[in-house]
Amino acid sequence: MNLLKAYTHQVVSYHPPADRDELFAEIFDELCEEYADQCKNNPSLSEAAFLDANKQHPMKYATQLATDSASYLVGPQFYFSFLSTLKTGASLTAGIYLVIAVIASLGSANQWRTFYGVLFELPGTLLWVGAVILGIFVALEKGGEKATWLDNWKASDLSMADSHQSISRSEAFFDLGLSTIGLLWIFDIIQFPIVIGADHEWYGSWMVLIPDWCWIALAALFIFDIGFSLLRMTRNLWTTRLRLTTIVTNILWIAMIGFIALQPQLLDVTGPVTEAITDLVPILNKTLKISLVVVAAIVMWDTVTHIRRLLNPVFVDGSSAK
């Protein structure tokens, strides 16, 4: 029943999270009964053939199941298509702005001001993108068009999702941006904070004291996270493989962060410095270590959450599937 589960997961993913468990149990039971009835007359009937012959695109089915009180901005036929297009458009726009911000900052004397200056224009652009997408779908609705892009769907197009939890595009974009900035910092293309590496009478020259292999490992993890974030932005639902990859990556990050936090001293300063900055070094080291412990705890919580959902992926008839 894996394909039937995948279809049901896809259907309920378009509905509010609070309604998904109950709706999943209802739809999955109904699909299993229909499939079992047809298998009596055709024992060789596959799940894919059953879905192709009897069910519409998951988005169309989800639209039919929406309550009468649901808020449709562009009409029920296009509502979920509109939301999907809006999320995709927002993700692509944000990704393009991130690339532009990085490129613009590389050629600027004040890299961080340029970087944030470009991103400051992102909200306005997102509003325009949202308005254009809304206008297109309103025009389709008023013109009596049909959502023909959903008619050529086949069950073979389904991904084997392990739950009906949607992958957060905003979370994937945040990870993409963070990993990109981290990688650029490691390659010394941008500096953060600005005082690190600065040559000033008061600041001195700051150094991060970790082994060379740590820098190589961090760069490799950031590169992988960039690719994995882009992959997640193209997917709709969590799969077992995606969760396992996230868990393994998180464990590597926890190990790396823990190793760095255990270093006797993370920051040091050389060159002509004042007594005030010398006294500040121990405070900065302690603050940085506490910050790393907090980050490790957040990553650990995310890892535990994925493990729990991996072990209990489906909610059926009031109990977790094993």
C-alpha positions as CSV (number, residue, x, y, z in Angstrom):
1,M,0.0,0.0,0.0
2,N,3.0,2.3,-0.3
3,L,1.7,4.1,-3.4
4,L,-1.7,4.6,-1.9
5,K,0.0,6.1,1.2
6,A,2.1,8.4,-1.0
7,Y,-1.0,9.5,-2.9
8,T,-2.9,10.2,0.4
9,H,0.1,12.1,1.9
10,Q,0.2,14.3,-1.2
11,V,-3.5,15.0,-1.0
12,V,-3.6,16.0,2.6
13,S,-0.4,18.1,2.3
14,Y,-2.5,20.8,0.6
15,H,-4.7,21.1,3.7
16,P,-3.9,22.8,7.0
17,P,-1.5,20.8,9.3
18,A,-4.2,20.5,12.0
19,D,-6.5,18.6,9.7
20,R,-4.0,16.3,8.0
21,D,-4.0,13.3,10.5
22,E,-7.7,12.9,10.6
23,L,-8.1,13.5,6.8
24,F,-5.3,11.0,6.1
25,A,-6.9,8.2,8.0
26,E,-10.2,8.9,6.3
27,I,-8.8,9.0,2.7
28,F,-6.4,6.1,3.2
29,D,-9.1,3.8,4.5
30,E,-11.4,4.7,1.6
31,L,-8.6,4.1,-1.0
32,C,-7.7,0.7,0.6
33,E,-11.4,-0.4,0.5
34,E,-11.8,0.7,-3.1
35,Y,-8.6,-1.0,-4.1
36,A,-9.4,-4.2,-2.3
37,D,-12.9,-4.3,-4.0
38,Q,-11.4,-3.9,-7.5
39,C,-8.7,-6.5,-6.8
40,K,-11.4,-9.1,-6.2
41,N,-12.3,-8.9,-9.9
42,N,-8.7,-8.1,-11.1
43,P,-6.1,-9.7,-8.8
44,S,-3.2,-8.4,-10.9
45,L,-4.4,-4.8,-10.6
46,S,-1.5,-2.6,-9.5
47,E,-1.8,0.4,-7.2
48,A,-0.6,2.7,-10.0
49,A,-3.2,1.4,-12.4
50,F,-5.9,1.7,-9.8
51,L,-5.0,5.3,-9.1
52,D,-4.6,6.2,-12.8
53,A,-8.1,4.8,-13.5
54,N,-10.0,6.1,-10.5
55,K,-8.3,9.2,-9.0
56,Q,-7.4,12.6,-10.2
57,H,-4.3,14.6,-9.6
58,P,-3.8,14.9,-5.8
59,M,-4.2,18.7,-6.0
60,K,-7.6,18.3,-7.7
61,Y,-8.7,15.7,-5.2
62,A,-7.6,18.0,-2.3
63,T,-9.6,20.9,-3.9
64,Q,-12.7,18.7,-3.9
65,L,-12.2,17.9,-0.2
66,A,-11.8,21.5,0.9
67,T,-14.5,22.7,3.2
68,D,-17.1,25.2,2.1
69,S,-15.7,27.8,4.5
70,A,-12.2,27.7,2.9
71,S,-10.9,31.0,1.7
72,Y,-10.3,30.9,-2.0
73,L,-8.6,34.0,-3.4
74,V,-8.8,32.9,-7.0
75,G,-11.5,30.3,-7.0
76,P,-11.4,26.7,-5.8
77,Q,-10.2,25.3,-9.1
78,F,-7.0,27.2,-9.0
79,Y,-6.5,27.8,-5.2
80,F,-3.9,25.1,-4.5
81,S,-2.2,25.7,-7.9
82,F,-2.0,29.4,-6.9
83,L,-0.4,28.6,-3.6
84,S,2.1,26.2,-5.1
85,T,3.1,28.8,-7.8
86,L,3.3,31.6,-5.2
87,K,5.6,29.5,-3.0
88,T,7.8,28.5,-6.0
89,G,7.9,32.1,-7.2
90,A,8.9,33.4,-3.8
91,S,11.6,30.8,-3.4
92,L,13.1,31.5,-6.8
93,T,13.0,35.3,-6.3
94,A,14.7,35.0,-2.9
95,G,17.3,32.7,-4.3
96,I,18.1,35.1,-7.2
97,Y,18.3,38.0,-4.7
98,L,20.7,36.0,-2.5
99,V,23.0,35.4,-5.5
100,I,22.8,39.0,-6.6
101,A,23.6,40.2,-3.0
102,V,26.7,38.0,-2.8
103,I,28.0,39.0,-6.2
104,A,27.4,42.7,-5.5
105,S,29.1,42.5,-2.1
106,L,32.2,41.0,-3.7
107,G,32.9,44.1,-5.7
108,S,32.1,46.5,-3.0
109,A,34.4,48.2,-0.5
110,N,31.7,47.8,2.2
111,Q,30.6,44.3,1.6
112,W,28.0,43.8,4.4
113,R,26.3,47.1,3.7
114,T,26.0,46.2,0.1
115,F,24.8,42.7,0.9
116,Y,22.1,43.9,3.2
117,G,21.2,46.7,0.9
118,V,20.3,44.3,-1.9
119,L,18.3,42.0,0.4
120,F,16.5,45.1,1.8
121,E,14.8,45.4,-1.6
122,L,13.6,41.8,-1.5
123,P,10.3,42.3,0.3
124,G,9.1,44.9,-2.2
125,T,10.0,42.5,-5.1
126,L,8.2,39.7,-3.4
127,L,5.0,41.8,-3.2
128,W,5.2,42.5,-6.9
129,V,5.8,38.8,-7.7
130,G,2.9,37.9,-5.5
131,A,0.7,40.5,-7.2
132,V,1.6,39.3,-10.7
133,I,0.9,35.7,-9.8
134,L,-2.4,36.6,-8.2
135,G,-3.4,38.6,-11.3
136,I,-2.6,35.7,-13.6
137,F,-4.7,33.3,-11.6
138,V,-7.6,35.7,-11.2
139,A,-7.5,36.2,-15.0
140,L,-7.6,32.5,-15.5
141,E,-10.6,32.1,-13.2
142,K,-12.5,35.0,-14.7
143,G,-11.7,33.8,-18.2
144,G,-13.2,30.3,-17.5
145,E,-9.9,28.5,-18.1
146,K,-9.4,25.0,-16.8
147,A,-6.4,23.7,-14.8
148,T,-5.2,21.6,-17.7
149,W,-1.7,21.2,-16.3
150,L,-3.2,18.8,-13.8
151,D,-4.9,16.6,-16.3
152,N,-1.9,14.6,-17.6
153,W,-1.0,13.3,-14.1
154,K,0.1,9.7,-13.6
155,A,0.5,7.7,-10.4
156,S,4.1,7.0,-11.5
157,D,4.8,10.7,-10.9
158,L,4.3,10.3,-7.1
159,S,7.3,10.4,-4.8
160,M,7.3,7.9,-2.0
161,A,6.7,10.3,0.9
162,D,7.0,9.0,4.4
163,S,4.6,11.5,5.9
164,H,2.3,14.3,4.8
165,Q,4.5,17.0,6.4
166,S,5.5,19.6,3.8
167,I,9.1,20.6,3.4
168,S,9.4,24.3,4.4
169,R,10.8,26.3,1.5
170,S,11.5,29.2,3.9
171,E,13.6,26.9,6.1
172,A,15.4,25.5,3.0
173,F,16.1,29.1,1.8
174,F,17.4,30.1,5.3
175,D,19.8,27.1,5.3
176,L,20.9,28.0,1.7
177,G,21.6,31.6,2.7
178,L,23.4,30.6,5.9
179,S,25.6,28.0,4.1
180,T,26.4,30.4,1.3
181,I,27.6,33.1,3.7
182,G,29.5,30.5,5.7
183,L,31.3,29.2,2.7
184,L,32.2,32.7,1.5
185,W,33.5,33.5,4.9
186,I,35.7,30.4,5.0
187,F,37.2,31.4,1.6
188,D,37.8,34.9,3.0
189,I,35.6,36.4,0.3
190,I,33.5,38.2,2.9
191,Q,34.4,38.9,6.5
192,F,32.3,38.3,9.6
193,P,32.5,39.9,12.0
194,I,34.4,42.8,10.5
195,V,36.9,43.0,13.3
196,I,38.3,39.6,12.5
197,G,41.3,40.2,10.2
198,A,41.1,43.9,10.6
199,D,44.3,45.8,10.9
200,H,43.6,48.7,13.4
201,E,45.4,50.1,16.4
202,W,42.5,49.2,18.7
203,Y,41.3,46.0,17.1
204,G,44.5,44.4,16.3
205,S,44.5,41.3,14.1
206,W,42.0,38.6,15.1
207,M,42.4,34.9,14.5
208,V,40.1,31.9,14.8
209,L,42.1,29.1,16.4
210,I,41.0,25.8,15.0
211,P,43.0,23.1,13.1
212,D,43.3,23.3,9.3
213,W,41.3,20.1,8.8
214,C,38.4,21.8,10.5
215,W,38.3,24.5,7.9
216,I,38.3,21.9,5.1
217,A,35.5,19.9,6.9
218,L,33.4,23.1,7.4
219,A,33.8,24.0,3.7
220,A,32.7,20.5,2.6
221,L,29.7,20.6,4.9
222,F,28.7,24.1,3.7
223,I,29.0,23.0,0.1
224,F,26.9,19.9,0.7
225,D,24.3,22.0,2.6
226,I,24.0,24.4,-0.3
227,G,23.2,21.5,-2.7
228,F,20.9,19.8,-0.2
229,S,19.0,23.1,0.4
230,L,18.5,23.5,-3.3
231,L,17.2,19.9,-3.6
232,R,14.7,20.5,-0.7
233,M,13.4,23.6,-2.4
234,T,12.4,21.5,-5.4
235,R,10.5,18.8,-3.3
236,N,7.1,19.0,-1.7
237,L,7.0,16.3,1.0
238,W,9.6,14.6,3.2
239,T,10.8,11.2,2.1
240,T,12.7,8.6,4.1
241,R,15.9,9.3,2.1
242,L,15.6,13.1,2.7
243,R,15.1,12.6,6.4
244,L,18.0,10.2,6.7
245,T,20.3,12.6,4.8
246,T,19.2,15.4,7.2
247,I,19.8,13.3,10.3
248,V,23.3,12.2,9.1
249,T,24.2,15.8,8.1
250,N,22.9,17.1,11.5
251,I,25.0,14.6,13.4
252,L,28.1,15.7,11.5
253,W,27.4,19.3,12.3
254,I,26.8,18.5,16.0
255,A,30.2,16.7,16.1
256,M,31.9,19.5,14.3
257,I,30.4,22.2,16.5
258,G,31.1,20.2,19.7
259,F,34.7,19.8,18.7
260,I,35.2,23.5,18.0
261,A,33.4,24.4,21.3
262,L,35.8,22.2,23.3
263,Q,38.9,24.0,22.0
264,P,40.8,25.8,24.8
265,Q,40.7,29.1,23.0
266,L,38.8,30.0,19.8
267,L,39.7,33.6,19.4
268,D,43.0,35.4,19.8
269,V,44.4,38.8,18.8
270,T,47.8,39.8,17.7
271,G,49.5,43.1,16.9
272,P,49.3,46.4,18.8
273,V,46.3,46.1,21.1
274,T,45.1,48.0,24.1
275,E,44.6,46.6,27.6
276,A,40.8,46.8,27.1
277,I,40.8,44.5,24.0
278,T,43.1,42.1,25.8
279,D,40.6,41.8,28.7
280,L,37.9,41.3,26.2
281,V,39.4,38.2,24.6
282,P,38.3,35.8,27.5
283,I,34.8,37.2,27.4
284,L,34.5,36.8,23.7
285,N,35.8,33.2,23.9
286,K,33.2,32.3,26.5
287,T,30.4,34.0,24.6
288,L,31.3,32.2,21.4
289,K,31.5,28.8,23.1
290,I,28.0,29.4,24.7
291,S,26.7,30.4,21.3
292,L,28.0,27.2,19.8
293,V,26.4,25.1,22.5
294,V,23.1,26.7,21.8
295,V,23.4,26.1,18.1
296,A,24.3,22.5,18.7
297,A,21.2,22.1,20.9
298,I,19.0,23.5,18.2
299,V,20.5,21.1,15.6
300,M,20.1,18.3,18.1
301,W,16.4,19.1,18.6
302,D,15.9,19.1,14.8
303,T,17.6,15.8,14.6
304,V,15.5,14.2,17.3
305,T,12.4,15.5,15.5
306,H,13.4,13.9,12.2
307,I,14.2,10.6,13.9
308,R,10.8,10.6,15.7
309,R,9.0,11.3,12.4
310,L,11.1,8.7,10.6
311,L,10.1,6.0,13.2
312,N,6.5,7.1,13.3
313,P,5.8,8.3,9.7
314,V,2.1,7.7,9.3
315,F,-1.0,8.4,11.4
316,V,-3.7,5.9,10.7
317,D,-6.9,5.0,12.7
318,G,-5.7,6.9,15.7
319,S,-2.3,5.2,16.0
320,S,1.1,5.5,14.6
321,A,2.1,3.1,11.9
322,K,5.1,0.9,12.7
